[in-house]
Amino acid sequence: MAAKSDGGGGGPAVRLESPEGGGGRRAGGATPPARRYRLRDGCWVLCALLVCFADGASDLWLAAHYYVRGQRWWFGLTLLFVLLPSLVVQLLSFRWFVYDFAVGTKDSAGSTKDSARGRRGCCRLCVWLLQGCIHLLQLGQVWRYLRTLYLGLQSRWQAEHRRRHFYWRMMFENADINMLRLLETFLKSAPQLVLQLSIMVQQNDIEPLQGFSASASLVSLAWMIASYQKVLRDSREDKMPMSYKGAVVQILWHLFTIAARAIAFALFASVFQLYFGIFIVTHWCIMTFWIIQGETDFCMSKWEEIIYNMVVGIIYIFCWFNVKEGRSRYRMCIYYVITLSENAALTILWFLYYDRETMSDFNALILVCVVSSSFALGIFFMFIYYCLLHPNGPMFGPSSGGCIFRQRPPPAPSSPADVVTSPPRSLPRTTGGEREGAPGERDSCVPVFQVRPCAPTLLAARAPRTEGPVIRIDLPRKKYPAWDAHFIDRRLRKTILALEYASPSTPRLQYRTAGVAQELLEYETTV
C-alpha cells in the first residue's frame, strides 16, 4: 500500500511498506511493548486544565472588580490582555479544526455510499455548529484538553489495534494544545502578570484578587514551558522522555526566574513607563535577531518560521527557551548573564528614583531582596534539573566531567536499521548505506564497516523495534528541539493516521537522510 500527501501544496511523499516489501530488517531480541497511556498522564492533563481555567477566570474576575470600583483604565488594560490573545489563539485553533475536518471529510467522501451521505452531512453540520460555538465562547483550549484526556483513556480501554490508533491521535492533540497554550500564555499571562504587579507597586498594597490573578498567571507561564518541553520530548524517539519529577522541578525553575523578571519589570515600569516600553521593544528586537541568526527549523514555510521566531522573541523577554540543537548550555548561560544584568539594572534604577512618600526604604529593600532571592532560587532549581533529573541521566559521577558543562556521552549502539519504537515516534533518517545497495536489497544491506561507540547503560537509548510495516516520508527529519514534520504538517498527519488505521500491525515512520539524493517513489494509491 502506498500513499501521497500534498502537505498543503507539493508536500512530502509518504508511502507504507509491508515487511515483505522491504519495510525494514529484522533484528534479534524481543520487541519492546508500545508505551501505554498512564493514569498519571491523565492527572497531568487535568492539572493543566485547572491551571488554564484558574488563569482565565481570575483575570476576568479582576477586570470586573476594577470596573465595579470605577477604575476604568485598569479595567480596560486587564480586559485587553485577556480578550486579544484569546481571540488570536481561538482563530488559530479553529483554523486547525477547519483544515483537519475538511481533509478528513474530503478523504472519506469517495468511499461514502449515497444512502449514508445524508446522515454524514447532518453530522458534519452539527460538528461545525458545535466547534463554532465552542470557539466563539473562547473554550477551544478547554475542548482540546478534554479531547486529549478522552483519546488517552480510549487508548487504555480499546483493543490492541484501536488502542495504538487512539494513542497516535492523543499525541497529536496533546501537541496542538501545548503549542496553543504556550502562545496564549506569553501573549496573555506574561503582560497580565507585569500589569498587575505594577498596579500593586503603585498602590503600595496587594489585594487578594490581584495576588490570585498574578499567581495564576505566573504558574501558567511556568507550567506551559515545562509541559511543552515534556510533550516535545515524548514525541521524539531520538530523545529520552522527561519524567514528571523533572517536569515539576522545571516548573519551579521557570516559576522563580520568571517571578524575578516580572517583579523587576513591574518596579521599573512603576517609575519609568516610557523607558520601560523602549526597553521591552529593544530587548525583543535583539532576541528575535539572535533567534533568526541561529537559523531555526521549526515550521514548514519561511514566513511561518519568521512569525515563530518573533513569538519566541516574546518568550525570551521573560525566560529561556531552547530553539536550536547543540551548545545550548552556552547560549543559556549567555542569556541568564544578560537577564541577571538587566534585572539588577532595572531594580537599582527603581530603588534610586522611587517615590519615598508612598513606600518606606525598608519595604523597598524587601522588594530588592525578593528579586535577587527569587532569581537565585530559579537558578538553583535549574542546576537540580540538569544535575539530577535531566532525561539523559544524572550529570554527577566520576565520568561526568562537571555538572552542566560535561561532554555528552556517545549515542547508544543500535541495530543496523534506523528504526523506531512505538507510535507516534518517528524513525531516524534513512542511512546512506540503505540507498546505495543493490536493487531489491536496499533495506536489507548491512554496512561492512561500522563504528560502535561504547555508551553507559544508564543512558542507553530506547531499544528499536524492527518488525512491522514502515511509513516512509520523503522529507529530512527536523533536528531537536523542533517538532517532527508529521506533528506540524497537518496533511501529512492525516495521511499517517489513515495509513496507520489501515495497517494490521503497528507501522513505523522513517524520514530520508538529509544530503542524500532524493529517491524516486512510486505510488499505488493516492490518499
DOMILUM-54361 format. One record per residue (C-alpha): residue in one letter; x, y negated, z negated. Coordinates in nm, 4 decimals, decimal comma. Layout:
N
residuo/east/north/up
A/X/Y/Z $
...
***
This chain:
527
residuo/east/north/up
M/0,0000/0,0000/0,0000 $
A/0,1310/-0,3437/0,0823 $
A/0,0083/-0,6968/0,0369 $
K/0,0963/-1,0517/0,1209 $
S/0,0476/-1,3640/-0,0920 $
D/0,0035/-1,7102/0,0530 $
G/0,1211/-1,8865/-0,2640 $
G/-0,0547/-2,1968/-0,1553 $
G/0,0877/-2,2034/0,1977 $
G/0,3694/-1,9922/0,3335 $
G/0,4304/-1,8428/-0,0081 $
P/0,6201/-1,5322/-0,1153 $
A/0,5662/-1,1943/0,0418 $
V/0,4507/-0,9253/-0,2010 $
R/0,4299/-0,5519/-0,1488 $
L/0,3571/-0,2469/-0,3598 $
E/0,5743/0,0607/-0,3057 $
S/0,4947/0,4063/-0,4391 $
P/0,7651/0,6230/-0,5937 $
E/0,7694/0,8399/-0,2815 $
G/0,8222/0,5319/-0,0661 $
G/1,1393/0,4201/-0,2392 $
G/0,9878/0,2196/-0,5201 $
G/1,2818/0,2884/-0,7452 $
R/1,5219/0,5593/-0,8607 $
R/1,4501/0,7849/-1,1481 $
A/1,6834/0,7760/-1,4417 $
G/1,7340/1,0202/-1,7222 $
G/1,5627/0,9709/-2,0539 $
A/1,2069/0,9237/-2,1621 $
T/1,0042/0,6230/-2,0575 $
P/0,9569/0,3747/-2,3431 $
P/0,5953/0,3049/-2,4277 $
A/0,4357/-0,0141/-2,2989 $
R/0,4042/-0,2909/-2,5524 $
R/0,0697/-0,2927/-2,7303 $
Y/-0,1300/-0,5918/-2,8450 $
R/-0,0978/-0,6023/-3,2225 $
L/-0,3248/-0,7469/-3,4882 $
R/-0,0584/-0,9995/-3,5803 $
D/-0,0762/-1,1294/-3,2224 $
G/-0,4471/-1,1923/-3,2695 $
C/-0,3853/-1,3654/-3,6040 $
W/-0,1275/-1,5895/-3,4361 $
V/-0,3851/-1,6927/-3,1739 $
L/-0,6445/-1,7631/-3,4434 $
C/-0,3963/-1,9802/-3,6342 $
A/-0,3126/-2,1673/-3,3137 $
L/-0,6841/-2,2258/-3,2541 $
L/-0,7219/-2,3559/-3,6107 $
V/-0,4295/-2,5962/-3,5630 $
C/-0,5783/-2,7193/-3,2346 $
F/-0,9194/-2,7761/-3,3921 $
A/-0,7777/-2,9496/-3,7018 $
D/-0,5674/-3,1832/-3,4875 $
G/-0,8531/-3,2952/-3,2636 $
A/-1,1234/-3,3111/-3,5323 $
S/-0,9103/-3,5127/-3,7769 $
D/-0,8257/-3,7708/-3,5091 $
L/-1,1923/-3,8157/-3,4126 $
W/-1,2947/-3,8387/-3,7777 $
L/-1,0277/-4,1019/-3,8411 $
A/-1,1370/-4,3025/-3,5349 $
A/-1,4958/-4,3040/-3,6657 $
H/-1,3631/-4,4113/-4,0064 $
Y/-1,1844/-4,7103/-3,8518 $
Y/-1,4990/-4,8048/-3,6590 $
V/-1,7204/-4,7981/-3,9688 $
R/-1,4727/-5,0173/-4,1559 $
G/-1,4649/-5,2699/-3,8734 $
Q/-1,1004/-5,2065/-3,7809 $
R/-1,1742/-5,2104/-3,4081 $
W/-0,8096/-5,2384/-3,2967 $
W/-0,7050/-4,9243/-3,4840 $
F/-1,0266/-4,7537/-3,3728 $
G/-0,9537/-4,8281/-3,0052 $
L/-0,5931/-4,7056/-3,0165 $
T/-0,6794/-4,3913/-3,2123 $
L/-0,9633/-4,3027/-2,9743 $
L/-0,7478/-4,3809/-2,6687 $
F/-0,4760/-4,1384/-2,7793 $
V/-0,7465/-3,8725/-2,8241 $
L/-0,9531/-3,9094/-2,5074 $
L/-0,6979/-3,9958/-2,2381 $
P/-0,4633/-3,6962/-2,2924 $
S/-0,7635/-3,4683/-2,3405 $
L/-0,9119/-3,5770/-2,0074 $
V/-0,5804/-3,5144/-1,8290 $
V/-0,5443/-3,1661/-1,9768 $
Q/-0,9100/-3,0747/-1,9125 $
L/-0,8770/-3,1759/-1,5477 $
L/-0,5656/-2,9616/-1,5120 $
S/-0,7326/-2,6686/-1,6873 $
F/-1,0432/-2,6968/-1,4695 $
R/-0,8272/-2,7188/-1,1568 $
W/-0,6595/-2,3920/-1,2567 $
F/-1,0007/-2,2327/-1,3126 $
V/-1,1281/-2,3523/-0,9737 $
Y/-0,8270/-2,2078/-0,7959 $
D/-0,8357/-1,8758/-0,9821 $
F/-1,2092/-1,8322/-0,9395 $
A/-1,2082/-1,9395/-0,5736 $
V/-0,9263/-1,6976/-0,4894 $
G/-1,0942/-1,4150/-0,6791 $
T/-1,4328/-1,4612/-0,5097 $
K/-1,2755/-1,5022/-0,1655 $
D/-1,0694/-1,1856/-0,2062 $
S/-1,3736/-0,9830/-0,3081 $
A/-1,6169/-1,1335/-0,0567 $
G/-1,5219/-0,8971/0,2245 $
S/-1,5997/-0,5854/0,0201 $
T/-1,9306/-0,7090/-0,1206 $
K/-2,2474/-0,5451/0,0126 $
D/-2,5422/-0,7534/0,1251 $
S/-2,7676/-0,6154/-0,1497 $
A/-2,5292/-0,7384/-0,4199 $
R/-2,4475/-1,0787/-0,2722 $
G/-2,7493/-1,2435/-0,4280 $
R/-2,6653/-1,1235/-0,7768 $
R/-2,2997/-1,2198/-0,7311 $
G/-2,3989/-1,5652/-0,6091 $
C/-2,6173/-1,6197/-0,9157 $
C/-2,3368/-1,5026/-1,1457 $
R/-2,0881/-1,7337/-0,9757 $
L/-2,3225/-2,0285/-1,0190 $
C/-2,3625/-1,9504/-1,3902 $
V/-1,9848/-1,9279/-1,4313 $
W/-1,9377/-2,2640/-1,2578 $
L/-2,2002/-2,4284/-1,4787 $
L/-2,0565/-2,2742/-1,7943 $
Q/-1,6990/-2,3804/-1,7165 $
G/-1,8138/-2,7270/-1,6118 $
C/-1,9961/-2,7780/-1,9428 $
I/-1,7021/-2,6411/-2,1422 $
H/-1,4532/-2,8768/-1,9794 $
L/-1,6901/-3,1761/-1,9949 $
L/-1,7171/-3,1156/-2,3698 $
Q/-1,3347/-3,1102/-2,3866 $
L/-1,3331/-2,7485/-2,5032 $
G/-1,1210/-2,5970/-2,2291 $
Q/-0,8353/-2,5084/-2,4639 $
V/-1,0743/-2,3551/-2,7184 $
W/-1,2244/-2,1378/-2,4443 $
R/-0,8813/-2,0240/-2,3267 $
Y/-0,7737/-1,9348/-2,6816 $
L/-1,0898/-1,7265/-2,7295 $
R/-1,0389/-1,5628/-2,3907 $
T/-0,6784/-1,4788/-2,4812 $
L/-0,7982/-1,3159/-2,8014 $
Y/-1,0710/-1,1245/-2,6152 $
L/-0,8325/-0,9922/-2,3496 $
G/-0,5794/-0,8913/-2,6138 $
L/-0,8384/-0,6976/-2,8124 $
Q/-0,9674/-0,5335/-2,4952 $
S/-0,6132/-0,4173/-2,4196 $
R/-0,6230/-0,2286/-2,7520 $
W/-0,9679/-0,0742/-2,7089 $
Q/-0,9750/0,0231/-2,3409 $
A/-0,8473/0,3385/-2,1740 $
E/-0,4841/0,3531/-2,0655 $
H/-0,5262/0,2229/-1,7093 $
R/-0,7575/-0,0641/-1,8060 $
R/-0,5552/-0,1326/-2,1194 $
R/-0,2460/-0,2420/-1,9265 $
H/-0,4619/-0,4440/-1,6844 $
F/-0,6114/-0,6406/-1,9739 $
Y/-0,2619/-0,6866/-2,1179 $
W/-0,1419/-0,8446/-1,7922 $
R/-0,4376/-1,0813/-1,7916 $
M/-0,3856/-1,1659/-2,1589 $
M/-0,0228/-1,2609/-2,0962 $
F/-0,1198/-1,4829/-1,8037 $
E/-0,3929/-1,6554/-2,0067 $
N/-0,1572/-1,6957/-2,3015 $
A/0,0988/-1,8644/-2,0779 $
D/-0,1673/-2,1007/-1,9414 $
I/-0,2938/-2,2138/-2,2802 $
N/0,0566/-2,2688/-2,4134 $
M/0,1500/-2,4832/-2,1131 $
L/-0,1683/-2,6882/-2,1516 $
R/-0,1345/-2,7303/-2,5261 $
L/0,2313/-2,8280/-2,5019 $
L/0,1359/-3,1031/-2,2568 $
E/-0,1544/-3,2164/-2,4732 $
T/0,0379/-3,2313/-2,7996 $
F/0,3121/-3,4561/-2,6638 $
L/0,0634/-3,6794/-2,4834 $
K/-0,1780/-3,6991/-2,7773 $
S/-0,0388/-3,5786/-3,1102 $
A/0,3040/-3,7430/-3,0806 $
P/0,1815/-4,1019/-3,0186 $
Q/-0,1016/-4,0448/-3,2642 $
L/0,1485/-3,9493/-3,5329 $
V/0,3599/-4,2609/-3,4757 $
L/0,0481/-4,4824/-3,4703 $
Q/-0,0916/-4,3544/-3,7990 $
L/0,2474/-4,3744/-3,9720 $
S/0,2864/-4,7342/-3,8516 $
I/-0,0561/-4,8229/-3,9943 $
M/0,0390/-4,6672/-4,3282 $
V/0,3644/-4,8654/-4,3412 $
Q/0,1910/-5,1928/-4,2544 $
Q/-0,0829/-5,1369/-4,5111 $
N/0,1654/-5,0047/-4,7694 $
D/-0,0950/-4,7430/-4,8521 $
I/-0,1786/-4,3882/-4,7476 $
E/-0,5446/-4,2963/-4,7228 $
P/-0,6294/-3,9245/-4,7471 $
L/-0,7821/-3,9149/-4,3985 $
Q/-0,4775/-4,0879/-4,2492 $
G/-0,2461/-3,8426/-4,4188 $
F/-0,4507/-3,5453/-4,2999 $
S/-0,4566/-3,6713/-3,9408 $
A/-0,0823/-3,7383/-3,9372 $
S/-0,0088/-3,3990/-4,0948 $
A/-0,2285/-3,2180/-3,8417 $
S/-0,0529/-3,3957/-3,5534 $
L/0,2885/-3,3065/-3,6945 $
V/0,2017/-2,9401/-3,7468 $
S/0,0517/-2,9246/-3,3975 $
L/0,3730/-3,0561/-3,2411 $
A/0,5987/-2,8158/-3,4290 $
W/0,3640/-2,5218/-3,3743 $
M/0,3385/-2,5687/-2,9986 $
I/0,7155/-2,5934/-2,9470 $
A/0,7679/-2,2628/-3,1306 $
S/0,4643/-2,0938/-2,9728 $
Y/0,5699/-2,1975/-2,6217 $
Q/0,9201/-2,0576/-2,6720 $
K/0,7828/-1,7327/-2,8129 $
V/0,5383/-1,6743/-2,5257 $
L/0,8068/-1,7627/-2,2716 $
R/1,0473/-1,5086/-2,4192 $
D/0,7743/-1,2456/-2,4461 $
S/0,7003/-1,2888/-2,0753 $
R/1,0568/-1,2203/-1,9591 $
E/1,2221/-0,8806/-1,9566 $
D/1,5725/-1,0302/-1,9346 $
K/1,5317/-1,1935/-2,2793 $
M/1,4705/-1,0380/-2,6171 $
P/1,1303/-1,1289/-2,7681 $
M/1,1117/-1,3724/-3,0578 $
S/0,9933/-1,2323/-3,3901 $
Y/0,7242/-1,4038/-3,5924 $
K/0,9789/-1,4775/-3,8645 $
G/1,1887/-1,6589/-3,6075 $
A/0,8805/-1,8455/-3,4826 $
V/0,7906/-1,9627/-3,8351 $
V/1,1461/-2,0821/-3,9025 $
Q/1,1468/-2,2591/-3,5665 $
I/0,8218/-2,4320/-3,6684 $
L/0,9934/-2,5581/-3,9850 $
W/1,2967/-2,6692/-3,7838 $
H/1,0867/-2,8823/-3,5489 $
L/0,8486/-2,9904/-3,8250 $
F/1,1193/-3,1671/-4,0250 $
T/1,3178/-3,3082/-3,7312 $
I/1,0022/-3,4486/-3,5673 $
A/0,8864/-3,5864/-3,9037 $
A/1,2149/-3,7740/-3,9495 $
R/1,1954/-3,9023/-3,5923 $
A/0,8332/-4,0165/-3,6227 $
I/0,8886/-4,1928/-3,9574 $
A/1,1897/-4,3781/-3,8165 $
F/0,9787/-4,4827/-3,5174 $
A/0,6928/-4,5963/-3,7422 $
L/0,9227/-4,8009/-3,9670 $
F/1,0874/-4,9764/-3,6748 $
A/0,7568/-5,0349/-3,4920 $
S/0,6020/-5,1956/-3,8013 $
V/0,8530/-5,4823/-3,7709 $
F/0,9717/-5,4862/-3,4072 $
Q/0,6709/-5,3953/-3,1907 $
L/0,8103/-5,5321/-2,8622 $
Y/1,1597/-5,3934/-2,9107 $
F/1,0134/-5,0576/-3,0072 $
G/0,8351/-5,0364/-2,6703 $
I/1,1571/-5,1287/-2,4903 $
F/1,3477/-4,8651/-2,6887 $
I/1,0946/-4,5900/-2,6092 $
V/1,0914/-4,6657/-2,2359 $
T/1,4717/-4,6826/-2,2228 $
H/1,5132/-4,3561/-2,4121 $
W/1,2574/-4,1846/-2,1879 $
C/1,4300/-4,3050/-1,8690 $
I/1,7716/-4,1866/-1,9903 $
M/1,6395/-3,8461/-2,0986 $
T/1,4445/-3,7994/-1,7746 $
F/1,7516/-3,8843/-1,5681 $
W/1,9552/-3,6384/-1,7777 $
I/1,6995/-3,3643/-1,7117 $
I/1,6779/-3,4352/-1,3374 $
Q/2,0582/-3,4401/-1,3158 $
G/2,0547/-3,0870/-1,4629 $
E/1,8556/-2,9618/-1,1587 $
T/1,5845/-2,7664/-1,3349 $
D/1,3878/-2,4975/-1,1519 $
F/1,0507/-2,4615/-1,3224 $
C/0,7922/-2,5414/-1,0561 $
M/0,7121/-2,4159/-0,7076 $
S/0,7417/-2,7562/-0,5321 $
K/0,9672/-3,0604/-0,5607 $
W/0,7018/-3,3129/-0,6620 $
E/0,5730/-3,0804/-0,9346 $
E/0,9319/-3,0449/-1,0563 $
I/0,9678/-3,4246/-1,0823 $
I/0,6414/-3,4555/-1,2773 $
Y/0,7540/-3,1735/-1,5038 $
N/1,0871/-3,3499/-1,5685 $
M/0,9004/-3,6696/-1,6586 $
V/0,6846/-3,4802/-1,9080 $
V/0,9917/-3,3144/-2,0619 $
G/1,1410/-3,6636/-2,0906 $
I/0,8464/-3,7480/-2,3193 $
I/0,9199/-3,4369/-2,5264 $
Y/1,2839/-3,5458/-2,5566 $
I/1,1700/-3,8654/-2,7261 $
F/1,0778/-3,6553/-3,0287 $
C/1,2618/-3,3231/-3,0271 $
W/1,4972/-3,0870/-2,8464 $
F/1,3565/-2,8723/-2,5650 $
N/1,5787/-2,6382/-2,3663 $
V/1,5222/-2,6630/-1,9901 $
K/1,8364/-2,5069/-1,8416 $
E/2,0287/-2,1836/-1,8859 $
G/2,3914/-2,1947/-2,0017 $
R/2,5779/-2,4114/-2,2551 $
S/2,2528/-2,5108/-2,4245 $
R/2,4283/-2,5315/-2,7619 $
Y/2,6497/-2,8154/-2,6401 $
R/2,3592/-3,0053/-2,4870 $
M/2,1631/-2,9531/-2,8070 $
C/2,4497/-3,0892/-3,0192 $
I/2,4788/-3,3955/-2,7943 $
Y/2,1043/-3,4517/-2,8205 $
Y/2,0979/-3,4284/-3,2004 $
V/2,4003/-3,6580/-3,2366 $
I/2,2153/-3,9159/-3,0256 $
T/1,8952/-3,8596/-3,2250 $
L/2,0748/-3,8952/-3,5580 $
S/2,2384/-4,2191/-3,4428 $
E/1,9067/-4,3606/-3,3222 $
N/1,7242/-4,2631/-3,6414 $
A/1,9938/-4,4264/-3,8533 $
A/1,9961/-4,7443/-3,6428 $
L/1,6156/-4,7794/-3,6419 $
T/1,5874/-4,7171/-4,0155 $
I/1,8691/-4,9573/-4,1050 $
L/1,7222/-5,2348/-3,8888 $
W/1,3854/-5,1880/-4,0555 $
F/1,5426/-5,1931/-4,4018 $
L/1,7201/-5,5223/-4,3231 $
Y/1,4134/-5,7031/-4,1863 $
Y/1,1034/-5,5539/-4,3509 $
D/0,8654/-5,7799/-4,5469 $
R/0,9734/-5,7784/-4,9124 $
E/0,6370/-5,9183/-5,0190 $
T/0,4420/-5,6087/-4,9112 $
M/0,6898/-5,3426/-5,0267 $
S/0,9435/-5,3188/-5,3049 $
D/1,3070/-5,2260/-5,2482 $
F/1,2586/-4,9049/-5,4429 $
N/0,9803/-4,7836/-5,2122 $
A/1,1874/-4,8842/-4,9100 $
L/1,4809/-4,6770/-5,0350 $
I/1,2476/-4,3817/-5,0851 $
L/1,1412/-4,4039/-4,7193 $
V/1,5042/-4,4172/-4,6082 $
C/1,5791/-4,1076/-4,8165 $
V/1,2739/-3,9314/-4,6714 $
V/1,4006/-3,9902/-4,3159 $
S/1,7509/-3,8643/-4,3910 $
S/1,6455/-3,5648/-4,6018 $
S/1,3803/-3,4572/-4,3513 $
F/1,6306/-3,4592/-4,0664 $
A/1,8816/-3,2667/-4,2799 $
L/1,6173/-3,0038/-4,3649 $
G/1,5319/-2,9659/-3,9979 $
I/1,8969/-2,9070/-3,9072 $
F/1,9224/-2,6592/-4,1955 $
F/1,6315/-2,4519/-4,0598 $
M/1,7840/-2,4745/-3,7129 $
F/2,1014/-2,3112/-3,8491 $
I/1,8889/-2,0478/-4,0248 $
Y/1,7168/-1,9665/-3,6966 $
Y/2,0323/-1,9429/-3,4874 $
C/2,2428/-1,7680/-3,7522 $
L/1,9908/-1,5150/-3,8799 $
L/1,6732/-1,4939/-3,6709 $
H/1,7719/-1,5601/-3,3118 $
P/1,6238/-1,2973/-3,0742 $
N/1,9721/-1,1992/-2,9541 $
G/2,0585/-1,0886/-3,3074 $
P/2,2247/-1,2315/-3,6198 $
M/2,5186/-1,4560/-3,5431 $
F/2,7055/-1,3788/-3,8667 $
G/2,9515/-1,0937/-3,8588 $
P/3,3148/-1,0005/-3,8106 $
S/3,2940/-1,0407/-3,4316 $
S/3,0553/-1,3336/-3,4191 $
G/3,3288/-1,5927/-3,3934 $
G/3,1283/-1,8522/-3,5798 $
C/2,7676/-1,9365/-3,6256 $
I/2,6272/-2,1210/-3,3265 $
F/2,9394/-2,1552/-3,1164 $
R/3,0153/-1,7867/-3,0806 $
Q/3,0705/-1,6133/-2,7498 $
R/2,7664/-1,4308/-2,6206 $
P/2,8141/-1,0531/-2,6030 $
P/2,8186/-0,8978/-2,2564 $
P/2,4851/-0,7612/-2,1365 $
A/2,3988/-0,4079/-2,2233 $
P/2,4610/-0,1444/-1,9548 $
S/2,1540/-0,0435/-1,7643 $
S/2,0634/0,2150/-1,5116 $
P/2,1803/0,1706/-1,1512 $
A/1,8378/0,0492/-1,0514 $
D/1,7366/-0,3014/-1,1530 $
V/1,4095/-0,2143/-1,3154 $
V/1,1823/-0,3473/-1,5833 $
T/0,9621/-0,2005/-1,8533 $
S/0,6009/-0,2623/-1,9393 $
P/0,3819/-0,5277/-1,7754 $
P/0,3839/-0,8129/-1,7152 $
R/0,7605/-0,8295/-1,7479 $
S/0,9413/-0,8586/-1,4166 $
L/1,2352/-0,6700/-1,2772 $
P/1,5777/-0,8242/-1,2434 $
R/1,6591/-0,9101/-0,8871 $
T/1,7345/-0,6505/-0,6186 $
T/2,1039/-0,5728/-0,6138 $
G/2,3213/-0,6209/-0,3108 $
G/2,4084/-0,2519/-0,3113 $
E/2,0461/-0,1661/-0,2532 $
R/2,0290/-0,3862/0,0563 $
E/2,3476/-0,2535/0,2152 $
G/2,2509/0,1128/0,2008 $
A/2,1554/0,3260/0,4968 $
P/1,8017/0,3023/0,6315 $
G/1,5666/0,5001/0,4171 $
E/1,8190/0,5180/0,1341 $
R/1,8215/0,1547/0,0306 $
D/1,6597/0,2227/-0,3044 $
S/1,8446/0,5434/-0,3854 $
C/2,2051/0,4447/-0,3103 $
V/2,4237/0,4355/-0,6226 $
P/2,7142/0,1848/-0,6127 $
V/3,0583/0,3505/-0,6001 $
F/3,2288/0,1083/-0,8367 $
Q/3,0567/-0,0268/-1,1457 $
V/3,1797/-0,2370/-1,4339 $
R/3,0149/-0,1258/-1,7531 $
P/3,0976/-0,3698/-2,0368 $
C/3,0526/-0,2465/-2,3882 $
A/2,7777/-0,4129/-2,5868 $
P/2,6843/-0,3917/-2,9547 $
T/2,3977/-0,1552/-3,0135 $
L/2,2099/-0,4152/-3,2143 $
L/2,1964/-0,6467/-2,9135 $
A/2,1142/-0,3845/-2,6533 $
A/1,8568/-0,4918/-2,4014 $
R/1,5252/-0,3187/-2,3823 $
A/1,5598/0,0170/-2,2099 $
P/1,4471/0,0050/-1,8467 $
R/1,1708/0,2192/-1,7084 $
T/1,2228/0,3584/-1,3601 $
E/0,9103/0,5661/-1,2925 $
G/0,6066/0,4403/-1,1090 $
P/0,5441/0,2076/-0,8143 $
V/0,7250/-0,1207/-0,7598 $
I/0,5734/-0,4560/-0,6612 $
R/0,8429/-0,6312/-0,4593 $
I/0,8312/-1,0129/-0,4468 $
D/1,0233/-1,1865/-0,1714 $
L/1,1481/-1,4671/-0,3980 $
P/1,4656/-1,5145/-0,6013 $
R/1,3953/-1,4850/-0,9697 $
K/1,3946/-1,8108/-1,1647 $
K/1,6517/-1,8390/-1,4394 $
Y/1,5534/-1,8625/-1,8036 $
P/1,4132/-2,0817/-1,9582 $
A/1,1912/-2,1184/-1,6514 $
W/0,8785/-1,9067/-1,6132 $
D/0,8854/-1,6280/-1,3591 $
A/0,7136/-1,7143/-1,0313 $
H/0,4221/-1,4775/-1,0992 $
F/0,3319/-1,6860/-1,4060 $
I/0,3188/-2,0249/-1,2322 $
D/0,2192/-1,9327/-0,8745 $
R/-0,1490/-1,8584/-0,9162 $
R/-0,1973/-1,6955/-0,5764 $
L/0,0915/-1,4628/-0,6489 $
R/-0,0586/-1,3878/-0,9888 $
K/-0,3939/-1,2882/-0,8391 $
T/-0,2238/-1,0658/-0,5829 $
I/-0,0233/-0,8867/-0,8506 $
L/-0,3358/-0,8333/-1,0619 $
A/-0,5158/-0,6839/-0,7613 $
L/-0,2248/-0,4514/-0,6810 $
E/-0,1823/-0,3536/-1,0438 $
Y/-0,5521/-0,2703/-1,0787 $
A/-0,5443/-0,0540/-0,7643 $
S/-0,2327/0,1345/-0,8729 $
P/-0,2912/0,4634/-1,0599 $
S/0,0213/0,4067/-1,2743 $
T/0,1887/0,1023/-1,4222 $
P/0,3762/-0,0875/-1,1489 $
R/0,6979/-0,2798/-1,1985 $
L/0,7953/-0,6158/-1,0490 $
Q/1,1118/-0,6781/-0,8542 $
Y/1,2475/-1,0062/-0,7157 $
R/1,5054/-1,0304/-0,4386 $
T/1,8603/-1,1351/-0,5188 $
A/1,9429/-1,4985/-0,4511 $
G/2,2142/-1,5456/-0,1898 $
V/2,1368/-1,2205/-0,0065 $
A/1,9839/-1,2394/0,3401 $
Q/1,6085/-1,2210/0,3211 $
E/1,4874/-0,8759/0,4138 $
L/1,2073/-0,8235/0,6632 $
L/0,8896/-0,6845/0,5108 $
E/0,6095/-0,5032/0,6936 $
Y/0,2519/-0,5140/0,5712 $
E/-0,0331/-0,2673/0,5991 $
T/-0,2983/-0,4682/0,4159 $
T/-0,3435/-0,8391/0,3520 $
V/-0,4970/-0,9470/0,0207 $
***
